[in-house]
């Protein structure tokens, strides 16, 4: 195949109608090494963010993470997105904000938003007993502690419902044996625990952060809506520029990880633990690295089990806060969710499912949450930088475990990196008027990730345009093009360095670009999920 520009083919009008106009910023779309750290960097580089890049590279190096991703948004636009270091250091796959990472407790404000959508629809009452919404989970069984039947939805959202995990189990993500049955899913763990537990304090009396309450909220959302919560999130968010909008519960067995996500790594010297029964095929190992099956993400559920790309998380935050349309919540519901709640013990800065500080005026809120699940650490802050102004959102995600995580976390991702990035952005002249980034170079050229998404995209193209891509193709790689050739229509479709090309030598002697791959992928991924053709696709990435 030859690379030369030419006016489009007749079919090109149809193809181009499916993608948005993209910004030609290829000159800035580079993968640059950081010489002092010998780490790759992936994304559309903007020299104005040089100080931000230095902060991120220092953070990755200091924490000894394999890699990390960063997304910065202002108002309704994503103005910077980068990957630093390695998504998979063994296979030398660079990090990318396009990949889907374990979110840990950043799942909580997402779950809270889905519950607040049901509140807005009049299907859930914040001050009604939460027990009444989970009959499909607990049936007619009665709890040992009758106070559980008086816990309200609001108390679940504010961590004031009665569980103190410093003195009692907060057993999500783990497992029990109930006779011969292994109890490990969020639904089964919730039922097992709620029917047997005794509350540590009267509901509403004080604040005590925990995970179990947000699994309860997940079950409320699923019982009332009727769909698994990850489907609710994906449907509400949908695919759009730079984001597939996909949420899912991830795998913990390394051999089941796909090239949609990075590998996950513990800190040096971390203990190994027994795996959850049934995760590994028999004979199962006696112990495993903690990120690789000592817990399950489906067990963390709505408290910490989601896997999403940083770009999709930021799109969610933009729409949750009303910065981007279509908004996920009305202005009235946002006010209810973001207003600081008055808690009986004086605990400050909690809205409903999200940390919230007043900023500038009573109508302005600085919103934040952090997350950590073994193998990953992350957090976000969304803050107005002027009274009633657009929100600046910073989301940082790593695929490494900080020292101490899993017992007593000794890092503060907000203080260490998120707040310094906000201050660094404040010093960038004119950042408020920067356009949204283009989709170029969000996936590293020549990486296994690019190959994976190329194959996925070409699979989708064959189904979507059957008249153009007819019959079994011949696949190959030539001059950097990863292509498929369809003899019936004498048509090539290919990807090279993140760009999609169409070549029909019988019609036009020139190769025609039809847009960046990442511009097509949101539609492709959503269609493949809807068709049931985007399963686990294990890649055997065992460590």
GUGUPA-818017 format. One record per residue (C-alpha): residue number from 1; x, y, z negated. Coordinates in nm, 4 decimals, decimal comma, m for minus. Each point is the difference from the previous one (the first is absolute). Layout:
! GUGUPA-818017
ATOM num       c1       c2       c3
ATOM NUM        X        Y        Z
...
This chain:
! GUGUPA-818017
ATOM num       c1       c2       c3
ATOM   1   0,0000   0,0000   0,0000
ATOM   2   0,1138   0,3539   0,0735
ATOM   3  m0,0630   0,3019  m0,2173
ATOM   4  m0,1169   0,2967   0,2056
ATOM   5  m0,2819   0,2524  m0,0479
ATOM   6  m0,2921   0,0235   0,2375
ATOM   7  m0,3673   0,1061   0,0035
ATOM   8  m0,2340  m0,2522  m0,1591
ATOM   9  m0,1734  m0,2985   0,1520
ATOM  10  m0,3816  m0,0132   0,0291
ATOM  11  m0,0242  m0,2255  m0,3079
ATOM  12   0,2137   0,2438  m0,1944
ATOM  13  m0,2931   0,2361  m0,0511
ATOM  14  m0,1807  m0,2755  m0,1898
ATOM  15   0,3083  m0,0878  m0,1991
ATOM  16   0,0744   0,3572  m0,0942
ATOM  17  m0,3579   0,0605  m0,1083
ATOM  18   0,0664  m0,2305  m0,2946
ATOM  19   0,2925   0,1952  m0,1416
ATOM  20   0,0370   0,3538  m0,1255
ATOM  21   0,2308   0,2554   0,1432
ATOM  22   0,3402  m0,0485  m0,1627
ATOM  23   0,2690   0,2549  m0,0747
ATOM  24   0,3141  m0,0449   0,2100
ATOM  25   0,2465   0,0109  m0,2863
ATOM  26   0,2199  m0,2846   0,1177
ATOM  27   0,3037   0,2203  m0,0312
ATOM  28  m0,0529  m0,0026  m0,3753
ATOM  29  m0,1093  m0,3635  m0,0174
ATOM  30   0,3198  m0,1669  m0,1017
ATOM  31   0,1253  m0,2753  m0,2244
ATOM  32   0,2880   0,1647  m0,1774
ATOM  33   0,2414  m0,1633  m0,2413
ATOM  34   0,0776   0,1716  m0,3285
ATOM  35   0,3793  m0,0281   0,0051
ATOM  36   0,0492   0,0376  m0,3737
ATOM  37  m0,2489  m0,2782  m0,0726
ATOM  38   0,0346  m0,2250   0,3073
ATOM  39  m0,3783  m0,0213   0,0209
ATOM  40  m0,2210   0,0428   0,3074
ATOM  41  m0,2699   0,2624   0,0217
ATOM  42  m0,3059  m0,0455   0,2196
ATOM  43  m0,2459   0,2639   0,1105
ATOM  44  m0,0448   0,3241   0,1940
ATOM  45   0,2739   0,2119  m0,1535
ATOM  46  m0,0590   0,3643  m0,0817
ATOM  47   0,3220   0,1790  m0,1061
ATOM  48  m0,2045   0,2277  m0,2254
ATOM  49  m0,0521  m0,3001  m0,2270
ATOM  50   0,3707  m0,0713  m0,0422
ATOM  51  m0,0119   0,0680  m0,3746
ATOM  52  m0,2926  m0,2419  m0,0312
ATOM  53   0,1956  m0,2680   0,1861
ATOM  54   0,2945   0,0471  m0,2354
ATOM  55  m0,2259  m0,0337  m0,3046
ATOM  56  m0,1488  m0,3220   0,1353
ATOM  57   0,3337  m0,1546   0,0932
ATOM  58   0,1381   0,0843  m0,3430
ATOM  59  m0,3081  m0,1486  m0,1656
ATOM  60   0,0246  m0,3265   0,1956
ATOM  61   0,3717  m0,0268  m0,0769
ATOM  62  m0,0338   0,0881  m0,3695
ATOM  63  m0,2832  m0,2468  m0,0546
ATOM  64   0,1759  m0,2646   0,2123
ATOM  65  m0,3145  m0,0584   0,2011
ATOM  66   0,0315  m0,1701   0,3399
ATOM  67  m0,2051   0,2817   0,1483
ATOM  68  m0,2858   0,2432  m0,0330
ATOM  69  m0,2518   0,1906   0,2085
ATOM  70  m0,1265   0,3557  m0,0308
ATOM  71  m0,3038   0,1822   0,1374
ATOM  72  m0,0656   0,3725  m0,0492
ATOM  73  m0,3279   0,1654   0,0972
ATOM  74  m0,1249   0,3559  m0,0127
ATOM  75  m0,3734   0,0455   0,0261
ATOM  76  m0,1297  m0,2293   0,2722
ATOM  77   0,3381  m0,0553   0,1685
ATOM  78   0,2833  m0,2425  m0,0661
ATOM  79   0,3064   0,2203   0,0427
ATOM  80   0,2807  m0,2443  m0,0833
ATOM  81   0,0369  m0,3784  m0,0248
ATOM  82   0,3168  m0,2058  m0,0319
ATOM  83   0,1371  m0,3396  m0,0927
ATOM  84   0,3305  m0,0187  m0,1880
ATOM  85   0,2154  m0,3094  m0,0343
ATOM  86  m0,1239  m0,3507   0,0624
ATOM  87  m0,3439  m0,1593   0,0092
ATOM  88   0,1780  m0,3344   0,0274
ATOM  89   0,3704   0,0222  m0,0853
ATOM  90   0,0639  m0,3624   0,0967
ATOM  91  m0,1341   0,0389   0,3542
ATOM  92   0,1160   0,3633   0,0154
ATOM  93  m0,3463   0,1387   0,0691
ATOM  94  m0,0156   0,3734  m0,0791
ATOM  95  m0,2661   0,1425  m0,2291
ATOM  96  m0,2965   0,1735   0,1579
ATOM  97  m0,3072   0,1859  m0,1319
ATOM  98  m0,1968  m0,1964   0,2591
ATOM  99   0,0555  m0,3246  m0,1950
ATOM 100  m0,2487  m0,1154  m0,2622
ATOM 101   0,1288  m0,0091  m0,3595
ATOM 102  m0,1244  m0,1248  m0,3354
ATOM 103  m0,1713   0,2934  m0,1689
ATOM 104  m0,0156  m0,1106  m0,3621
ATOM 105  m0,2059   0,2429  m0,2081
ATOM 106  m0,0352   0,2498   0,2828
ATOM 107  m0,2809  m0,2458   0,0797
ATOM 108  m0,1971   0,1437  m0,2937
ATOM 109  m0,0999   0,3390   0,1488
ATOM 110  m0,0920  m0,1842   0,3207
ATOM 111  m0,2284  m0,2350  m0,1921
ATOM 112  m0,1379   0,2965  m0,1942
ATOM 113  m0,0823   0,1791   0,3250
ATOM 114  m0,1972  m0,2971   0,1272
ATOM 115  m0,1993  m0,0072  m0,3242
ATOM 116  m0,0591   0,3757   0,0227
ATOM 117  m0,1388  m0,0466   0,3516
ATOM 118  m0,2601  m0,2332  m0,1530
ATOM 119  m0,0683   0,2577  m0,2722
ATOM 120  m0,0546   0,2603   0,2711
ATOM 121  m0,2437  m0,2338   0,1747
ATOM 122  m0,1986  m0,0434  m0,3218
ATOM 123   0,0841  m0,3705  m0,0212
ATOM 124   0,2231   0,0236  m0,3088
ATOM 125  m0,0561   0,2136  m0,3109
ATOM 126   0,3161   0,1197  m0,1747
ATOM 127  m0,1592  m0,0168  m0,3435
ATOM 128  m0,1853  m0,3277   0,0424
ATOM 129   0,1311  m0,3239  m0,1541
ATOM 130   0,2556  m0,1498   0,2382
ATOM 131  m0,1015  m0,3532  m0,1012
ATOM 132  m0,3254   0,0359   0,1897
ATOM 133   0,1826   0,0353   0,3315
ATOM 134   0,1974  m0,3262  m0,0178
ATOM 135  m0,2691  m0,2652  m0,0306
ATOM 136   0,1471  m0,1815   0,3048
ATOM 137   0,3237  m0,0365  m0,1993
ATOM 138  m0,1165  m0,0840  m0,3531
ATOM 139  m0,3443  m0,1419   0,0756
ATOM 140  m0,2198  m0,0318  m0,3071
ATOM 141   0,2927  m0,0713  m0,2325
ATOM 142   0,0342   0,2189  m0,3073
ATOM 143   0,3322   0,1422  m0,1222
ATOM 144   0,1404  m0,0869  m0,3411
ATOM 145   0,0224   0,3745  m0,0711
ATOM 146  m0,3417   0,1548   0,0622
ATOM 147   0,1556   0,3474   0,0264
ATOM 148   0,1171  m0,0946   0,3502
ATOM 149  m0,3603   0,0275   0,1178
ATOM 150  m0,0014   0,3686  m0,1015
ATOM 151   0,3205   0,1006   0,1855
ATOM 152  m0,0849   0,2650   0,2612
ATOM 153   0,1375   0,0449   0,3494
ATOM 154   0,1462   0,3355  m0,1081
ATOM 155   0,1872  m0,1676  m0,2869
ATOM 156   0,1540  m0,2486   0,2438
ATOM 157   0,1144   0,2862   0,2230
ATOM 158   0,1584   0,1854  m0,2942
ATOM 159   0,1657  m0,3017  m0,1700
ATOM 160  m0,2136   0,0536  m0,3113
ATOM 161  m0,2055  m0,3192   0,0055
ATOM 162   0,1669  m0,1831  m0,2879
ATOM 163   0,3015  m0,2018   0,1240
ATOM 164   0,3431   0,0925  m0,1359
ATOM 165   0,2584  m0,2053   0,1834
ATOM 166   0,2659   0,0802  m0,2558
ATOM 167  m0,1764  m0,2396  m0,2382
ATOM 168  m0,2192  m0,2198   0,2233
ATOM 169   0,0401  m0,1725   0,3362
ATOM 170  m0,0561   0,1983   0,3197
ATOM 171   0,0121  m0,3147   0,2080
ATOM 172  m0,0288   0,1066   0,3640
ATOM 173   0,2464  m0,1415   0,2486
ATOM 174   0,0796  m0,2945  m0,2270
ATOM 175  m0,1705  m0,3345  m0,0512
ATOM 176  m0,1599  m0,2303  m0,2557
ATOM 177  m0,0977  m0,3639  m0,0022
ATOM 178  m0,3661  m0,0590  m0,0730
ATOM 179   0,0031  m0,3765  m0,0370
ATOM 180   0,1376  m0,1267   0,3285
ATOM 181  m0,0781   0,3246   0,1845
ATOM 182   0,2574   0,2724   0,0594
ATOM 183  m0,1627   0,3408  m0,0533
ATOM 184   0,1918   0,2658   0,1951
ATOM 185  m0,2245   0,2086   0,2281
ATOM 186  m0,1179   0,3392  m0,1234
ATOM 187  m0,3634  m0,1104  m0,0008
ATOM 188   0,0625  m0,3220  m0,1945
ATOM 189   0,2424   0,1682  m0,2406
ATOM 190  m0,2500   0,2755  m0,0742
ATOM 191  m0,2793  m0,2446  m0,0771
ATOM 192   0,2285  m0,2214  m0,2097
ATOM 193   0,1300   0,2956  m0,1998
ATOM 194  m0,3176   0,2055  m0,0483
ATOM 195  m0,1945  m0,2929  m0,1407
ATOM 196   0,2734  m0,0809  m0,2551
ATOM 197   0,1624   0,3313  m0,0973
ATOM 198  m0,0524   0,2182  m0,3046
ATOM 199   0,0339   0,3728   0,0580
ATOM 200   0,2791   0,1836  m0,1817
ATOM 201  m0,2120   0,3072  m0,0647
ATOM 202  m0,3542   0,1280   0,0441
ATOM 203  m0,0622   0,1014   0,3619
ATOM 204   0,0643   0,3703   0,0487
ATOM 205   0,1969   0,0426  m0,3236
ATOM 206   0,3405   0,0492   0,1617
ATOM 207   0,2098  m0,0356   0,3140
ATOM 208   0,2117  m0,3084   0,0714
ATOM 209   0,1289  m0,0543   0,3552
ATOM 210  m0,0646  m0,3485   0,1390
ATOM 211  m0,0557  m0,2026   0,3159
ATOM 212  m0,2970  m0,2186  m0,0911
ATOM 213  m0,2442   0,2913   0,0107
ATOM 214   0,0821   0,0651   0,3643
ATOM 215  m0,0575  m0,3626   0,0922
ATOM 216  m0,3394   0,0476  m0,1650
ATOM 217  m0,0517   0,3088   0,2190
ATOM 218   0,1007  m0,2015   0,3065
ATOM 219  m0,2670  m0,2580  m0,0860
ATOM 220  m0,2581   0,2773  m0,0445
ATOM 221   0,0812   0,1311   0,3479
ATOM 222  m0,0162  m0,3472   0,1518
ATOM 223  m0,3200  m0,0993  m0,1800
ATOM 224  m0,1836   0,3203   0,0938
ATOM 225   0,1318   0,0396   0,3551
ATOM 226   0,0061  m0,3701   0,0862
ATOM 227   0,3369   0,0085   0,1787
ATOM 228   0,3523  m0,0786  m0,1250
ATOM 229   0,1533   0,3267  m0,1144
ATOM 230   0,2856  m0,0120   0,2486
ATOM 231  m0,2593  m0,0092   0,2780
ATOM 232  m0,1778   0,2979  m0,1537
ATOM 233   0,3233   0,1998  m0,0070
ATOM 234   0,0996  m0,0919   0,3552
ATOM 235  m0,3465   0,0766   0,1327
ATOM 236  m0,0195   0,3357  m0,1799
ATOM 237   0,3448   0,1087   0,1145
ATOM 238   0,0156  m0,1440   0,3516
ATOM 239   0,2792   0,0379   0,2507
ATOM 240   0,1195   0,3453   0,1017
ATOM 241   0,3185   0,1729   0,1112
ATOM 242   0,3015  m0,1415  m0,1879
ATOM 243  m0,2142  m0,2359  m0,2096
ATOM 244  m0,1698  m0,3355   0,0424
ATOM 245  m0,2039   0,0687  m0,3147
ATOM 246   0,0420  m0,3647  m0,0964
ATOM 247  m0,0083  m0,1122  m0,3642
ATOM 248   0,0498  m0,3602  m0,1053
ATOM 249   0,1172  m0,2164  m0,2863
ATOM 250   0,3539  m0,1110   0,0722
ATOM 251   0,1853  m0,3285  m0,0184
ATOM 252   0,2708  m0,0733  m0,2561
ATOM 253   0,1497  m0,3129   0,1562
ATOM 254   0,2990   0,1276   0,2036
ATOM 255  m0,0608  m0,2406   0,2877
ATOM 256  m0,3490   0,1483   0,0439
ATOM 257   0,1176   0,3599   0,0269
ATOM 258  m0,0491   0,1387   0,3480
ATOM 259   0,1924   0,2672   0,1836
ATOM 260  m0,2812   0,2373  m0,0953
ATOM 261   0,1758   0,0482  m0,3327
ATOM 262   0,3459   0,0038  m0,1555
ATOM 263   0,1584  m0,2627  m0,2209
ATOM 264  m0,0077   0,0739  m0,3716
ATOM 265   0,2969  m0,0018  m0,2350
ATOM 266   0,0603  m0,0095  m0,3726
ATOM 267   0,2695   0,1940  m0,1802
ATOM 268   0,3386  m0,1590  m0,0641
ATOM 269  m0,0030  m0,2308  m0,3003
ATOM 270  m0,3785  m0,0399  m0,0142
ATOM 271  m0,1266  m0,3253  m0,1495
ATOM 272  m0,1640  m0,2648   0,2161
ATOM 273  m0,3466  m0,1239  m0,0943
ATOM 274  m0,2189  m0,3039   0,0736
ATOM 275  m0,2277   0,0513   0,3027
ATOM 276  m0,3786   0,0075  m0,0182
ATOM 277  m0,1162  m0,3599   0,0598
ATOM 278  m0,1055  m0,0591   0,3583
ATOM 279   0,2030   0,2862   0,1498
ATOM 280   0,2857  m0,2235   0,1132
ATOM 281  m0,0404  m0,3349   0,1764
ATOM 282   0,0950  m0,2997  m0,2086
ATOM 283   0,2523  m0,0636  m0,1326
ATOM 284  m0,0185   0,3595  m0,1218
ATOM 285   0,3144   0,1639  m0,1372
ATOM 286   0,0264   0,0231  m0,3778
ATOM 287   0,0761   0,3722   0,0143
ATOM 288  m0,0061   0,2700   0,2676
ATOM 289   0,1088   0,3609   0,0375
ATOM 290  m0,2729   0,2041  m0,1718
ATOM 291  m0,1331   0,1731   0,3172
ATOM 292  m0,0317  m0,3380   0,1745
ATOM 293  m0,2909  m0,1696  m0,1739
ATOM 294   0,0172   0,0587  m0,3756
ATOM 295  m0,3299   0,1874   0,0504
ATOM 296  m0,2595   0,0392   0,2742
ATOM 297  m0,1233   0,3175   0,1655
ATOM 298  m0,3464  m0,1471   0,0386
ATOM 299   0,0169  m0,0398  m0,3770
ATOM 300   0,0819   0,3677  m0,0500
ATOM 301  m0,2953   0,0814   0,2214
ATOM 302  m0,1272   0,3570  m0,0089
ATOM 303   0,2376   0,0903  m0,2813
ATOM 304   0,3202  m0,0536   0,1958
ATOM 305  m0,0272  m0,2518   0,2808
ATOM 306  m0,0490   0,2038   0,3184
ATOM 307   0,2500   0,0036   0,2828
ATOM 308  m0,0119   0,3057   0,2290
ATOM 309   0,2386   0,2100   0,2038
ATOM 310   0,1167   0,3311  m0,1509
ATOM 311  m0,1515   0,1749   0,3018
ATOM 312  m0,3389  m0,1590  m0,0684
ATOM 313   0,0244   0,0825  m0,3715
ATOM 314   0,0602   0,3653   0,0820
ATOM 315  m0,2885   0,0030   0,2479
ATOM 316  m0,2152  m0,1433  m0,2800
ATOM 317   0,1149   0,2738  m0,2396
ATOM 318  m0,0650   0,2720   0,2588
ATOM 319  m0,3536  m0,1216   0,0492
ATOM 320  m0,0601  m0,0736  m0,3693
ATOM 321   0,0881   0,3625  m0,0809
ATOM 322  m0,2011   0,1438   0,2911
ATOM 323   0,3114   0,1264   0,1775
ATOM 324  m0,0769  m0,2066   0,3093
ATOM 325  m0,3215  m0,0975   0,1729
ATOM 326  m0,2018  m0,2104  m0,0253
ATOM 327   0,0262   0,0402  m0,3768
ATOM 328  m0,0468  m0,3051  m0,2200
ATOM 329  m0,1844   0,1889  m0,2754
ATOM 330  m0,2228   0,3042  m0,0063
ATOM 331   0,1201   0,3179  m0,1697
ATOM 332  m0,2345  m0,0664  m0,2927
ATOM 333   0,1334  m0,3537  m0,0490
ATOM 334   0,3593   0,1202   0,0281
ATOM 335  m0,0656   0,2534  m0,2747
ATOM 336  m0,1399  m0,2763  m0,2212
ATOM 337   0,2922  m0,2323   0,0695
ATOM 338   0,2808   0,2555  m0,0277
ATOM 339  m0,1245   0,2021  m0,2970
ATOM 340   0,2042  m0,0755  m0,3112
ATOM 341  m0,2049  m0,2196  m0,2302
ATOM 342  m0,0404   0,0851  m0,3687
ATOM 343   0,1203  m0,3096  m0,1851
ATOM 344  m0,0738  m0,0677  m0,3661
ATOM 345   0,3636  m0,0379  m0,1070
ATOM 346   0,1156   0,3168   0,1754
ATOM 347   0,1844  m0,1760   0,2825
ATOM 348   0,0469   0,2484   0,2837
ATOM 349   0,0244   0,0064   0,3757
ATOM 350  m0,2293  m0,2839   0,1058
ATOM 351  m0,2733   0,0331   0,2562
ATOM 352  m0,1980  m0,3052   0,1072
ATOM 353   0,2566  m0,2560   0,1100
ATOM 354   0,2652   0,2601   0,0728
ATOM 355   0,2306   0,2302  m0,1941
ATOM 356  m0,1116   0,3598   0,0366
ATOM 357   0,1408   0,3337  m0,1176
ATOM 358  m0,1588   0,3389   0,0577
ATOM 359   0,2070   0,2109   0,2394
ATOM 360  m0,0497   0,3750   0,0510
ATOM 361  m0,3798  m0,0003  m0,0419
ATOM 362  m0,2597  m0,2395  m0,1445
ATOM 363  m0,0789  m0,1008   0,3583
ATOM 364   0,3606  m0,1000   0,0751
ATOM 365   0,1327  m0,3354  m0,1147
ATOM 366   0,3421  m0,1597   0,0146
ATOM 367  m0,0654  m0,3702   0,0499
ATOM 368   0,2452  m0,2830  m0,0514
ATOM 369   0,0517  m0,3663  m0,0752
ATOM 370   0,2969  m0,2322  m0,0093
ATOM 371   0,0214  m0,3718   0,0630
ATOM 372   0,2335  m0,2851  m0,0660
ATOM 373  m0,0363  m0,3666   0,0747
ATOM 374   0,2979  m0,2337   0,0020
ATOM 375   0,1950   0,0711   0,3172
ATOM 376  m0,1426   0,3470   0,0598
ATOM 377  m0,0240   0,3454  m0,1564
ATOM 378  m0,1967   0,2985   0,1237
ATOM 379  m0,1922   0,3131  m0,0832
ATOM 380  m0,1704   0,3060   0,1425
ATOM 381  m0,0793   0,3556  m0,0923
ATOM 382  m0,2525   0,2188   0,1846
ATOM 383   0,0203   0,3620  m0,1077
ATOM 384  m0,1132   0,3386   0,1288
ATOM 385   0,2892   0,2437   0,0337
ATOM 386  m0,2242   0,3077  m0,0171
ATOM 387  m0,3424   0,0694  m0,1541
ATOM 388  m0,2645  m0,1933   0,1971
ATOM 389   0,2650  m0,0731   0,2607
ATOM 390   0,0632  m0,3175   0,2019
ATOM 391   0,1505  m0,2882  m0,1936
ATOM 392   0,3589  m0,1137   0,0385
ATOM 393   0,0123  m0,3791  m0,0338
ATOM 394   0,3169  m0,2008  m0,0589
ATOM 395  m0,0058  m0,3814  m0,0069
ATOM 396   0,3141  m0,2039  m0,0692
ATOM 397   0,0144  m0,3799   0,0285
ATOM 398   0,2884  m0,2416  m0,0595
ATOM 399   0,0411  m0,3751   0,0415
ATOM 400   0,2133  m0,0476  m0,3120
ATOM 401  m0,0618  m0,0476  m0,3707
ATOM 402   0,1448   0,2602  m0,2384
ATOM 403   0,1911  m0,1304  m0,2988
ATOM 404  m0,2399  m0,0772  m0,2814
ATOM 405  m0,3129  m0,0307   0,2131
ATOM 406  m0,2157  m0,2832  m0,1215
ATOM 407   0,0653   0,0775  m0,3646
ATOM 408   0,0787   0,3621  m0,0777
ATOM 409   0,0393   0,2101   0,3125
ATOM 410   0,2905   0,2385  m0,0413
ATOM 411  m0,0485   0,2044   0,3160
ATOM 412  m0,2254   0,2968   0,0671
ATOM 413  m0,0496   0,0170   0,3748
ATOM 414  m0,1898   0,3288  m0,0260
ATOM 415   0,2789   0,1806  m0,1847
ATOM 416   0,2835  m0,1730   0,1828
ATOM 417  m0,1044   0,0488   0,3597
ATOM 418  m0,3571   0,1208   0,0681
ATOM 419   0,0228   0,3318  m0,1832
ATOM 420   0,3480   0,0804   0,1392
ATOM 421  m0,1362  m0,0657   0,3500
ATOM 422  m0,2919   0,2370  m0,0610
ATOM 423   0,2436   0,2722  m0,1080
ATOM 424   0,2230  m0,0727   0,3021
ATOM 425  m0,2992   0,0341   0,2346
ATOM 426  m0,0931   0,3274  m0,1699
ATOM 427   0,3387   0,1350   0,1111
ATOM 428  m0,0622  m0,0851   0,3677
ATOM 429  m0,1027   0,3202   0,1732
ATOM 430  m0,3234  m0,0414   0,1932
ATOM 431  m0,0686  m0,3620  m0,0931
ATOM 432  m0,3677   0,0922  m0,0327
ATOM 433  m0,0230   0,0552   0,3756
ATOM 434   0,1873  m0,3108   0,1110
ATOM 435  m0,1999  m0,2146   0,2418
ATOM 436  m0,0805  m0,3614  m0,0662
ATOM 437   0,2864  m0,2311   0,0873
ATOM 438  m0,0153  m0,2051   0,3151
ATOM 439  m0,0015  m0,3809  m0,0056
ATOM 440   0,3489  m0,0432   0,1454
ATOM 441   0,2661  m0,1925  m0,1850
ATOM 442  m0,2111  m0,1054  m0,2967
ATOM 443   0,1081  m0,3555   0,0835
ATOM 444   0,3737  m0,0556   0,0486
ATOM 445   0,1059  m0,0652   0,3590
ATOM 446   0,1239  m0,3524   0,0611
ATOM 447  m0,1082  m0,1295  m0,3408
ATOM 448  m0,1899  m0,3208  m0,0707
ATOM 449  m0,2856   0,2266  m0,1084
ATOM 450  m0,0141   0,1594   0,3436
ATOM 451  m0,0023  m0,3431   0,1649
ATOM 452  m0,2810  m0,1141  m0,2296
ATOM 453  m0,2202   0,3019   0,0675
ATOM 454   0,0760  m0,0123   0,3720
ATOM 455  m0,1265  m0,3569   0,0195
ATOM 456  m0,3058   0,0942  m0,2057
ATOM 457  m0,0740   0,2977   0,2234
ATOM 458   0,0387  m0,2009   0,3208
ATOM 459  m0,2293  m0,2717  m0,1387
ATOM 460  m0,2593   0,2692  m0,0625
ATOM 461   0,0461   0,1513   0,3467
ATOM 462  m0,0674  m0,3339   0,1685
ATOM 463  m0,3346  m0,0278  m0,1793
ATOM 464  m0,0985   0,3646   0,0357
ATOM 465   0,0798   0,0356   0,3717
ATOM 466  m0,0659  m0,3497   0,1431
ATOM 467  m0,0472   0,1241   0,3571
ATOM 468   0,3427   0,1606  m0,0027
ATOM 469   0,1869  m0,2603  m0,2041
ATOM 470  m0,1472  m0,3147   0,1534
ATOM 471   0,1195  m0,3559  m0,0408
ATOM 472   0,2896  m0,1454  m0,1992
ATOM 473   0,2958   0,2411   0,0044
ATOM 474   0,3706  m0,0495   0,0450
ATOM 475   0,1779   0,1632  m0,2923
ATOM 476   0,3562   0,1212  m0,0192
ATOM 477   0,2481   0,2714  m0,0841
ATOM 478   0,1815   0,1992   0,2702
ATOM 479   0,2000   0,3226  m0,0253
ATOM 480  m0,1417   0,0617  m0,3464
ATOM 481  m0,3611  m0,0515   0,1082
ATOM 482  m0,1929  m0,2664  m0,1900
ATOM 483  m0,2577  m0,0858   0,2650
ATOM 484  m0,2773  m0,2263   0,1193
ATOM 485  m0,0657  m0,0532   0,3710
ATOM 486  m0,3425  m0,0991   0,1333
ATOM 487   0,0326  m0,1508   0,3466
ATOM 488  m0,3718   0,0155   0,0767
ATOM 489   0,0067   0,3803  m0,0034
ATOM 490   0,3748   0,0457   0,0567
ATOM 491   0,0116   0,2075  m0,3175
ATOM 492   0,2662   0,0429  m0,2650
ATOM 493  m0,0686   0,1448  m0,3440
ATOM 494   0,3011   0,0640  m0,2191
ATOM 495   0,1420   0,1782  m0,3026
ATOM 496   0,3409   0,1636  m0,0113
ATOM 497   0,1287   0,2138  m0,2876
ATOM 498  m0,3459   0,0498  m0,1408
ATOM 499  m0,1649   0,1022   0,3297
ATOM 500  m0,2600  m0,2019   0,1903
ATOM 501   0,0404  m0,0263   0,3780
ATOM 502  m0,2112  m0,1250   0,2896
ATOM 503   0,1522  m0,1173   0,3294
ATOM 504  m0,1945  m0,1117   0,3098
ATOM 505   0,2541  m0,0264   0,2807
ATOM 506  m0,2641  m0,0835   0,2636
ATOM 507  m0,1852   0,3225  m0,0814
ATOM 508   0,2719   0,2342  m0,1182
ATOM 509   0,3777  m0,0491   0,0111
ATOM 510   0,0550   0,1880  m0,3231
ATOM 511  m0,0299  m0,0906  m0,3666
ATOM 512  m0,2598   0,2107  m0,1777
ATOM 513   0,0103   0,0821  m0,3736
ATOM 514  m0,3380  m0,0317  m0,1696
ATOM 515   0,0874   0,1275  m0,3486
ATOM 516   0,1878  m0,0969  m0,3144
ATOM 517  m0,0628  m0,3454  m0,1435
ATOM 518  m0,0999   0,1390  m0,3418
ATOM 519  m0,2712   0,2065   0,1709
ATOM 520  m0,1641  m0,3227   0,1198
ATOM 521   0,0531  m0,2153  m0,3084
ATOM 522  m0,2770   0,1356  m0,2286
ATOM 523  m0,2628  m0,1081   0,2527
ATOM 524   0,1798  m0,3245   0,0783
ATOM 525   0,0369  m0,1037  m0,3647
ATOM 526  m0,3605   0,0821  m0,0857
ATOM 527  m0,1307  m0,1913   0,3008
ATOM 528   0,2167  m0,3030  m0,0743
ATOM 529  m0,1173  m0,0019  m0,3618
ATOM 530  m0,3606   0,0289   0,1133
ATOM 531   0,0486  m0,2866   0,2447
ATOM 532   0,1541  m0,2177  m0,2722
ATOM 533   0,3271  m0,0252   0,1906
ATOM 534   0,2266   0,1724  m0,2487
ATOM 535   0,0565  m0,2669  m0,2600
ATOM 536   0,2989  m0,0727  m0,2177
ATOM 537   0,2368  m0,0556   0,2937
ATOM 538   0,2766  m0,1273  m0,2309
ATOM 539   0,3536   0,0664   0,1172
ATOM 540   0,1881  m0,2282  m0,2353
ATOM 541   0,1744   0,2857  m0,1780
ATOM 542   0,0987  m0,2124  m0,2992
ATOM 543   0,2860   0,1186  m0,2158
